Amino acid sequence: MMRCTGTSYPAISGNELSKIPISICTRKEQDKIAMLLSRLDQKIKTEKRLLNQFEAQKNYLLQNLFPK
Protein backbone atom coordinates (compact mmCIF):
# COMPACT_ATOMS: atom_id res chain seq x y z
CA MET A 1 0.00 0.00 0.00
CA MET A 2 2.98 2.29 0.54
CA ARG A 3 3.62 2.28 -3.24
CA CYS A 4 0.00 2.89 -4.24
CA THR A 5 -1.28 6.18 -5.58
CA GLY A 6 -4.80 7.57 -5.46
CA THR A 7 -7.21 7.89 -2.55
CA SER A 8 -10.59 6.60 -3.67
CA TYR A 9 -9.15 3.89 -5.91
CA PRO A 10 -5.58 3.05 -4.86
CA ALA A 11 -3.47 1.57 -7.65
CA ILE A 12 0.17 0.73 -8.24
CA SER A 13 2.07 1.56 -11.38
CA GLY A 14 3.95 -1.05 -13.36
CA ASN A 15 7.18 0.77 -12.60
CA GLU A 16 6.56 0.61 -8.84
CA LEU A 17 5.39 -2.99 -9.11
CA SER A 18 8.64 -3.97 -10.80
CA LYS A 19 10.60 -2.66 -7.79
CA ILE A 20 9.03 -5.12 -5.36
CA PRO A 21 11.41 -8.04 -4.73
CA ILE A 22 9.96 -11.54 -5.04
CA SER A 23 11.70 -14.55 -3.53
CA ILE A 24 11.51 -17.89 -5.32
CA CYS A 25 12.85 -21.30 -4.44
CA THR A 26 15.92 -22.74 -6.08
CA ARG A 27 15.41 -25.36 -8.77
CA LYS A 28 16.55 -28.04 -6.31
CA GLU A 29 13.96 -26.92 -3.74
CA GLN A 30 11.26 -26.81 -6.42
CA ASP A 31 12.14 -30.37 -7.45
CA LYS A 32 11.92 -31.54 -3.82
CA ILE A 33 8.52 -29.90 -3.40
CA ALA A 34 7.28 -31.43 -6.67
CA MET A 35 8.47 -34.88 -5.59
CA LEU A 36 6.78 -34.52 -2.21
CA LEU A 37 3.51 -33.47 -3.82
CA SER A 38 3.71 -36.38 -6.27
CA ARG A 39 4.21 -38.81 -3.38
CA LEU A 40 1.24 -37.28 -1.57
CA ASP A 41 -0.91 -37.68 -4.69
CA GLN A 42 0.10 -41.32 -4.94
CA LYS A 43 -0.65 -41.87 -1.24
CA ILE A 44 -4.08 -40.28 -1.66
CA LYS A 45 -4.85 -42.58 -4.62
CA THR A 46 -3.75 -45.63 -2.62
CA GLU A 47 -5.82 -44.64 0.41
CA LYS A 48 -8.90 -43.95 -1.75
CA ARG A 49 -8.53 -47.39 -3.33
CA LEU A 50 -8.33 -48.98 0.14
CA LEU A 51 -11.33 -47.00 1.32
CA ASN A 52 -13.36 -48.21 -1.65
CA GLN A 53 -12.37 -51.80 -0.90
CA PHE A 54 -13.37 -51.44 2.75
CA GLU A 55 -16.69 -49.85 1.81
CA ALA A 56 -17.41 -52.70 -0.59
CA GLN A 57 -16.54 -55.23 2.11
CA LYS A 58 -18.76 -53.42 4.62
CA ASN A 59 -21.68 -53.41 2.20
CA TYR A 60 -21.22 -57.11 1.48
CA LEU A 61 -21.16 -57.94 5.19
CA LEU A 62 -24.21 -55.79 5.93
CA GLN A 63 -26.20 -57.45 3.14
CA ASN A 64 -25.30 -60.92 4.43
CA LEU A 65 -25.91 -60.12 8.10
CA PHE A 66 -29.37 -58.75 7.51
CA PRO A 67 -30.84 -60.66 4.57
CA LYS A 68 -34.19 -59.42 3.26
C-alpha positions in Angstrom: 0.0 0.0 0.0 3.0 2.3 0.5 3.6 2.3 -3.2 0.0 2.9 -4.2 -1.3 6.2 -5.6 -4.8 7.6 -5.5 -7.2 7.9 -2.5 -10.6 6.6 -3.7 -9.1 3.9 -5.9 -5.6 3.0 -4.9 -3.5 1.6 -7.6 0.2 0.7 -8.2 2.1 1.6 -11.4 3.9 -1.1 -13.4 7.2 0.8 -12.6 6.6 0.6 -8.8 5.4 -3.0 -9.1 8.6 -4.0 -10.8 10.6 -2.7 -7.8 9.0 -5.1 -5.4 11.4 -8.0 -4.7 10.0 -11.5 -5.0 11.7 -14.6 -3.5 11.5 -17.9 -5.3 12.9 -21.3 -4.4 15.9 -22.7 -6.1 15.4 -25.4 -8.8 16.6 -28.0 -6.3 14.0 -26.9 -3.7 11.3 -26.8 -6.4 12.1 -30.4 -7.5 11.9 -31.5 -3.8 8.5 -29.9 -3.4 7.3 -31.4 -6.7 8.5 -34.9 -5.6 6.8 -34.5 -2.2 3.5 -33.5 -3.8 3.7 -36.4 -6.3 4.2 -38.8 -3.4 1.2 -37.3 -1.6 -0.9 -37.7 -4.7 0.1 -41.3 -4.9 -0.6 -41.9 -1.2 -4.1 -40.3 -1.7 -4.8 -42.6 -4.6 -3.8 -45.6 -2.6 -5.8 -44.6 0.4 -8.9 -44.0 -1.8 -8.5 -47.4 -3.3 -8.3 -49.0 0.1 -11.3 -47.0 1.3 -13.4 -48.2 -1.6 -12.4 -51.8 -0.9 -13.4 -51.4 2.8 -16.7 -49.9 1.8 -17.4 -52.7 -0.6 -16.5 -55.2 2.1 -18.8 -53.4 4.6 -21.7 -53.4 2.2 -21.2 -57.1 1.5 -21.2 -57.9 5.2 -24.2 -55.8 5.9 -26.2 -57.4 3.1 -25.3 -60.9 4.4 -25.9 -60.1 8.1 -29.4 -58.8 7.5 -30.8 -60.7 4.6 -34.2 -59.4 3.3 
